């Protein structure tokens, strides 16, 4: 009886909707978009200092952000030495990374050192940021286990330092770093402070697979940046998702300036 009552209530409403023309063109006036500088700079001990400087574009414009040839990039070390990175676009084949600015000098900082980034282009736009060098966290063990279908899962174990907030990025690549990652996520030690931590995968690998496992010990600003980028990707084109803004670590523009402290191991899956 209740089911029939509900149906009787809905029928008049459905009839009204079917008789209405629900299609209507609406003109929306969008404000003019002001392009911003977009900067990514990752310092690695013992490697050249490099940065990527681009310019953001509007949602309906070409998806490839243009380079900014007149941008000037400086990185200042804890000693006060200010190094200029020259405009010299290059693609590093081993990692697949693209850079627009490079210095011949290498980064020699140690954990706790603070570096300063400054970027300015010909139109007077400026970006600045800081990064504090993180200590490397060692991977203690990489192991795998097979199921009865000869599929293997991967377990990576490390020790979290106690009584301090720590943030990590965990990545696995198959065969080479130049392609896309097989697994990539960020995590914190909110629930694992001071504990021995194991990060795992599903049963997705086969005997003979070569896996490159990387554990990054990252700053909170990089953790927030990566999480916001992931949220923005998931929300793009999804009408039911909450719009997400990129959490930039830079003043005056969009992007990230941080350092990469990591341990990396290469394993071959065997029975």
N, C-alpha and C positions, 0 to 999 in steps of 0.2 A: 504493500500500500504506500509506504514512504517513497519507494522508488518511483511509483507512478506520479506522486505529488511533485517530486522534484522535476520530473520530465514535463509535467504540465506547466510548471513555472518557467522552464527554460524555453519552451516552444514559442511563446509570444516574443521573448527577447530575441531569439534567433530570427524570427520573421521580420522584426524591426531592422535588425542588422543587415539582413539580405536585401532589404528594400532601399538601403542607404548606399550612396556612392562614397566609398571610403578612400578612394584614390584622389589625392590632391597634391599638386605641385607647389612646393614652398621654396622661395628664394631666400637663401641665407647669406647675409653680408659678413664675410670673414675679415677680421682686421689684417692689415699688412704685416707680414712676418719679418722680423729683424734678425738676420743671421747672426750667430754667435760663434766665437772661436771654440773649437773642440780639440782638446789635447789629451794624449795618452803618453805617459812617460814611466818606464819601469827600470829602476836601477838594479844592476846585478854586480856583486863584487867580482873584480877581475875582468869585467867586460866593458866595452866602449859605452859611453853615455849616449843614448839615442832617444828621440822623441818623435811623435807623429802629431802634426798640427794641421787641422782641417777646418772647414767652415760648415756649420749646420745649414740645412735647407728645410723649406716648408714641406708639409705633409703631401701636397699635390705636385711638388717639384720633382726633378730627377733624383733618384734614390742615392746616387753616388756623390758624397760631399766633396766639394772642390778643395784642392790644396791651396796653401797660402804662401806663395814664394817669398813675399816681403816680410814674413814673420821672423822676428829675432828671438832666439831662445838662449837663456843663461841658466846655468846650474851652479849654485854656490855651495862649497863644501864646508864642514865644521871649522876648518882652518881659516875660512874667509876667502879662499881662492875662488874667483868667479870665472867660470869657463863658458865660452860661447860655443854653441852647437851650430855648425854650418848647414845651410840648406843643400841637401844632397840626397834626393829620394832614392831608396834602395829596397829591394825585396830580398829578405834572407831566406834562401831555399830550405835550409835545415829546419826552420820553424814555421815558415809560411807567413812571417810577420812583415808588414810594410812600415818603413820609417821615412820621414821627410827631413829630419835634422840629425846630424851625427857629429860627435867630437872624437878626435883621435885619442884623447885621454880616457883612461879606464877609471872605474869607481873603486876606490880602495877603502871605503868606510868599514867600520866595525860596529857590532851591535850597540845601540844607544846613540850613535851619531845621527845628527839631524841635517838634512840637505834642503836647500831652498830652490824652487823653480820660479823663473820669471819669463813670461812670453809677451811680446808686444808686436803688433803688425803696423803697416803703413798708415792705417786710418786711426791709429791711436787706441785701439782696443787692447786691454791688458788682462793677463791672467797670472795668478801666483798661487803657490801651494808649498806645503812642507811634507817631508816624509822622515820617519824615524826608523833607522835600520834595525831589522828584527834578527834574533838569533835563529839559526837553523835547528829544526827538530828532526832527529834522526829516525828513519824507518828501522824498526827493530827486526821485523820479519815480514816476508811476503810468502804466503802459502796458498794452496788451492786444494779443493776437494771435488771428487767426481761423484755423480749420481749413477743410478743403474742404466741411464741412457748415454753414458760416456760424455756427459756435459759437465763442465767444471765451473765452480764459483771461485772467486778470488777473495782473500782476506789479507789486509794490510794492517800491521800492528805498530803502535808507537806509544811512548810515555808522555803524558801531559804534565807540564810543570805546575805544581800546586800553588794555591794562594795568589793567583793572578789571572786576569781574564786572557784567554788565548783564542785565536781565530785561525781556521785552517781552510785551505782549498785543496781538494783531492782530485787528481786527474789520472786517467789511464788512456793510453794510446796503443793502437795495434800496429806493430811493425815500425812506424815512423812518427816523429813529432810534427812533420810537415802537413799531415792530413788533419781532419777534424778529430776531436777527442772521442773516445768510446764512452767515457764517463767523466762528468765534471760537476762538482757541487761544492758548496761551502758549508761549514759547520763551526760551532763554537763549543767551548767546554763548560757551558752553563750546567750541564748535568753530569759532567765527567771530570770535574776539577781534580787534578792530581792522580787520576787513574790511568791504568793501561788501557788504551783504546784500540778497538779493531773496527776497521771500515770494510764492509763487504759488498759483494755484488750478487746478482742472481746467477743461476746456472746458464751462462751465456757463452762460454769459451770451449774450445776443442783442443785435443792433444796436438801439440806442435805449434800452437799460437804463440807469437812473441809479443809480450806486453811490456810497455814502458810505464812504470808507476811513479808518480810524482806527488810528494806531500809538501805543500807550501805553508809556511808559518807567516800569516799575513796580519796587517794592521786592521783595526776595526773600520777605518775609513774605506779600505779596499773591500772588506767583507760587506759593508753597507752598499757600496757601489755595485758589486757583483749581484747582490740580492735584488737591488732595484732594477738592474738591467734585465735580469731574468723575469721579474714581475712585469716589466714593460713589454717584453717579447710575448709573454703569455696573454697580455691584455690587448695587444694590437689586433684589430679585426674581430675581436670578440665583444659583441654588444652587451653581454651579461657580466663582463669583467669590470672591476673597478679600475679606472685610469690610474696609471702609475708614473710618477715623476722620477727621473734619474737622480740619485743622490750623489752629487758631484763633490769631490774633495777640494775643488779649486774655487778661488775667489775670482769673479769676473767672467766666468764662462762655464763650459761643461767639460767634464772629464775626470781623470785620475792621475795623480802623481804619487807613486809608491815604490817600494823596493821588493825584490823577489828573493826571499831566503827559502831554500828548498833542499830536500834530499830526494834522490831519484835512483830507482833500481830497474834493471831490465831482467825479465825472467822468461823462460820458455816453458810452457805448460807440458808436463810429462807425467806419465802414470808411475 
